[in-house]
Amino acid sequence: MNTTELKQKIQRQIKRYQQAERNRPHLLAQTVYIGTLGLVMVIPIVAGAYLGYWLDSLAAGYSSRWTLSLLLLGVMIGVFNVYFLIKD
């Protein structure tokens, strides 16, 4: 390999490195992404728990059937949401 080829190879590597530095996600972008993952996981769980609690309050006596069922459904929906968000 002569010096001209070596210079060109090094210049290509420098350009690739500089482009990678420009395209690197910043801390704010990563924080927003993690926050979004948290929200798409938590919102279905909380919504399922509240809806289940409300439905259980309509029944006579003590019941937690709807709360537990919809809480578990919220967990499953949250997991699927996170999976599909990460997959894209």
trRosetta pair geometry for C-beta under 8 A, 3 or more apart (Angstrom, degrees):
i j d omega theta_ij theta_ji phi_ij phi_ji
1 5 5.0 -118 -165 86 86 128
1 6 5.6 104 140 -60 114 90
1 9 7.9 -16 -170 -6 138 144
2 5 5.3 94 57 13 71 101
2 6 7.0 -132 103 -5 36 94
3 6 5.4 -56 -144 39 35 114
3 7 6.2 40 156 -23 68 103
4 7 5.8 -50 -148 33 30 111
4 8 6.5 28 154 -16 62 106
5 8 5.7 -55 -148 38 33 111
5 9 6.2 34 154 -20 66 106
6 9 5.7 -54 -147 36 30 112
6 10 6.3 29 156 -17 64 107
7 10 5.9 -58 -148 39 29 109
7 11 6.2 29 155 -19 65 108
8 11 5.7 -54 -145 37 30 111
8 12 6.4 33 155 -19 64 104
9 12 5.8 -53 -151 34 30 111
9 13 6.5 28 152 -17 63 106
10 13 5.6 -55 -149 38 33 112
10 14 6.3 36 152 -21 66 104
11 14 5.6 -51 -146 35 33 113
11 15 6.4 35 154 -19 64 104
12 15 5.7 -54 -149 36 31 111
12 16 6.4 32 153 -18 65 105
13 16 5.6 -52 -147 37 33 112
13 17 6.3 34 153 -20 65 106
14 17 5.7 -54 -148 37 31 112
14 18 6.3 29 155 -17 65 106
15 18 5.8 -55 -146 38 30 109
15 19 6.3 29 156 -17 65 107
16 19 5.8 -56 -146 39 30 110
16 20 6.3 32 154 -20 64 107
17 20 5.7 -54 -148 36 30 112
17 21 6.5 33 152 -20 63 104
18 21 5.6 -52 -150 34 33 113
18 22 6.6 31 153 -17 65 103
19 22 5.7 -53 -149 36 35 110
19 23 6.2 18 157 -7 67 113
20 23 6.0 -65 -140 47 29 102
20 24 6.5 53 154 -51 63 94
21 24 5.8 -33 -151 -2 31 119
25 29 4.5 -121 -168 88 97 129
25 30 5.4 114 127 -55 122 88
25 33 7.8 -6 -178 -10 151 141
26 29 4.9 95 55 8 74 102
26 30 7.1 -143 96 -3 38 89
27 30 5.8 -58 -148 40 32 110
27 31 6.2 34 154 -22 66 108
28 31 5.6 -54 -145 36 31 113
28 32 6.4 31 156 -19 65 104
29 32 5.8 -52 -148 35 31 110
29 33 6.4 33 152 -21 63 107
30 33 5.6 -53 -148 35 33 114
30 34 6.4 30 155 -15 66 105
31 34 5.9 -54 -146 39 31 107
31 35 6.2 32 153 -19 64 109
32 35 5.6 -56 -147 39 30 114
32 36 6.3 34 154 -22 65 105
33 36 5.7 -52 -149 33 29 112
33 37 6.6 32 151 -19 62 103
34 37 5.6 -50 -151 34 35 114
34 38 6.5 37 150 -20 64 104
35 38 5.6 -53 -151 35 34 113
35 39 6.4 32 153 -18 66 105
36 39 5.7 -53 -146 36 33 110
36 40 6.3 24 160 -13 67 106
36 85 7.0 -165 127 -170 108 149
37 40 6.3 -59 -144 40 27 103
37 41 6.4 23 156 -16 62 112
37 82 5.6 65 -158 -127 87 96
37 85 6.3 -175 -101 98 74 143
37 86 7.4 49 -111 -61 118 94
38 41 5.8 -67 -153 39 29 109
38 42 5.9 10 162 -10 70 116
39 42 6.1 -63 -132 43 28 100
39 43 5.7 29 174 -26 68 111
40 43 6.6 -36 -121 28 24 110
40 44 7.7 20 176 -7 50 104
40 78 6.7 146 133 -145 60 69
40 81 4.0 -149 160 141 109 129
40 82 6.0 158 97 -69 110 64
40 85 5.9 126 60 -32 164 148
41 44 7.5 -80 -176 35 23 97
41 45 7.0 9 149 -11 61 119
41 78 4.1 77 -151 -179 51 113
41 79 7.3 56 -126 -69 91 41
41 81 6.6 -164 -75 75 49 115
41 82 5.2 24 -74 -55 100 121
42 45 5.6 -68 -154 40 38 112
42 46 6.0 29 159 -16 77 110
42 78 6.9 89 -36 -127 19 137
43 46 6.1 -58 -142 40 29 105
43 47 6.0 27 161 -18 65 112
43 78 7.6 156 54 -99 60 101
44 47 5.6 -56 -139 42 30 111
44 48 6.0 33 160 -21 65 107
44 73 7.9 -111 163 119 108 70
44 74 4.2 174 137 -155 78 76
44 75 7.7 -164 105 -45 106 17
44 77 4.1 -134 -180 91 159 118
44 78 4.6 -160 56 -58 116 83
44 81 6.7 163 -10 -11 135 140
45 48 5.9 -57 -149 36 26 110
45 49 6.4 24 154 -18 62 108
45 71 6.6 39 -160 -155 73 67
45 74 4.0 137 -103 132 35 121
45 75 5.7 56 -100 -72 101 60
45 78 5.4 -10 -38 -36 94 146
46 49 5.7 -54 -147 36 32 111
46 50 6.3 27 157 -14 66 107
46 74 7.2 179 20 -176 29 152
47 50 6.0 -56 -145 40 29 107
47 51 6.1 25 158 -15 65 111
47 74 6.2 165 63 -114 76 125
48 51 5.9 -57 -141 41 27 108
48 52 6.0 27 160 -17 64 111
48 70 3.8 -171 -173 150 86 84
48 71 5.1 158 116 -88 113 30
48 72 7.7 -135 149 40 149 34
48 73 5.4 179 -130 73 140 89
48 74 2.8 -137 8 -42 138 120
48 75 7.8 -94 51 -14 155 60
48 77 7.6 154 -48 29 130 126
49 52 5.9 -58 -145 40 26 110
49 53 6.2 27 156 -20 63 108
49 67 6.2 36 -149 -159 60 83
49 70 6.8 -177 -68 101 26 99
49 71 4.8 51 -83 -94 78 95
49 74 6.6 -69 -25 18 72 159
50 53 5.7 -53 -144 36 30 111
50 54 6.3 31 156 -19 64 105
51 54 5.7 -54 -149 35 31 112
51 55 6.4 28 154 -15 65 106
51 66 7.7 -108 121 155 71 111
51 70 5.4 -124 81 169 101 161
52 55 5.7 -55 -146 39 32 109
52 56 6.2 31 155 -17 66 107
52 66 4.1 180 -152 130 75 78
52 67 3.6 141 128 -100 118 36
52 68 7.0 179 176 14 153 30
52 69 6.4 166 -117 58 128 75
52 70 3.6 -168 -57 42 111 123
52 71 6.0 -73 19 -31 156 79
53 56 5.7 -55 -145 39 30 111
53 57 6.4 34 154 -25 64 104
53 66 7.6 -155 -42 96 19 102
53 67 5.1 56 -69 -98 61 110
54 57 5.7 -52 -150 30 31 112
54 58 7.1 34 151 -23 60 100
55 58 5.8 -51 -159 25 37 113
55 59 7.4 35 147 -20 63 100
55 66 4.0 -109 88 154 122 168
55 67 7.8 -171 59 -52 93 61
55 70 7.6 117 26 -17 133 143
56 59 5.8 -52 -157 28 43 112
56 63 4.7 -157 -149 90 93 91
56 64 6.0 26 -126 -105 155 33
56 65 6.8 154 -98 45 103 65
56 66 4.8 -159 -52 47 84 108
56 67 5.3 -30 -20 -30 143 99
59 63 4.6 -11 85 26 141 147
59 66 7.8 158 -11 -4 129 123
63 66 7.1 51 128 9 109 89
64 67 4.8 -57 -164 46 70 119
64 68 5.5 66 139 -21 91 104
65 68 6.4 -65 -151 40 22 102
65 69 6.1 17 159 -15 62 115
66 69 5.7 -60 -140 42 30 110
66 70 5.8 15 168 -7 69 113
67 70 6.5 -66 -142 45 20 98
67 71 6.0 24 157 -24 61 114
68 71 5.6 -55 -141 35 27 115
68 72 6.4 25 160 -15 63 105
69 72 6.1 -60 -154 37 27 106
69 73 6.4 26 150 -17 63 109
70 73 5.2 -48 -141 39 39 116
70 74 6.2 47 153 -24 65 101
71 74 5.6 -51 -151 33 30 114
71 75 6.7 34 149 -21 62 100
72 75 5.5 -47 -149 31 36 114
72 76 6.6 36 152 -17 65 102
73 76 5.7 -53 -151 36 34 111
73 77 6.3 32 152 -16 66 106
74 77 5.7 -54 -143 40 32 110
74 78 6.1 35 155 -22 65 107
75 78 5.7 -56 -147 37 28 113
75 79 6.4 29 155 -20 64 104
76 79 5.8 -53 -149 34 31 110
76 80 6.5 28 154 -15 64 106
77 80 5.8 -56 -149 39 32 110
77 81 6.3 38 151 -24 65 105
78 81 5.5 -51 -147 33 32 115
78 82 6.5 29 156 -16 65 104
79 82 5.9 -55 -149 37 31 109
79 83 6.2 34 152 -21 64 108
80 83 5.5 -54 -145 36 32 115
80 84 6.2 25 160 -14 67 107
81 84 6.1 -61 -147 40 26 104
81 85 6.2 24 156 -18 64 111
82 85 5.7 -57 -144 38 30 111
82 86 6.2 24 159 -14 66 109
83 86 6.1 -61 -147 40 26 105
83 87 6.0 31 155 -28 63 111
84 87 5.4 -48 -139 32 32 118
84 88 6.9 30 163 -19 62 101
85 88 6.5 -57 -157 30 28 104
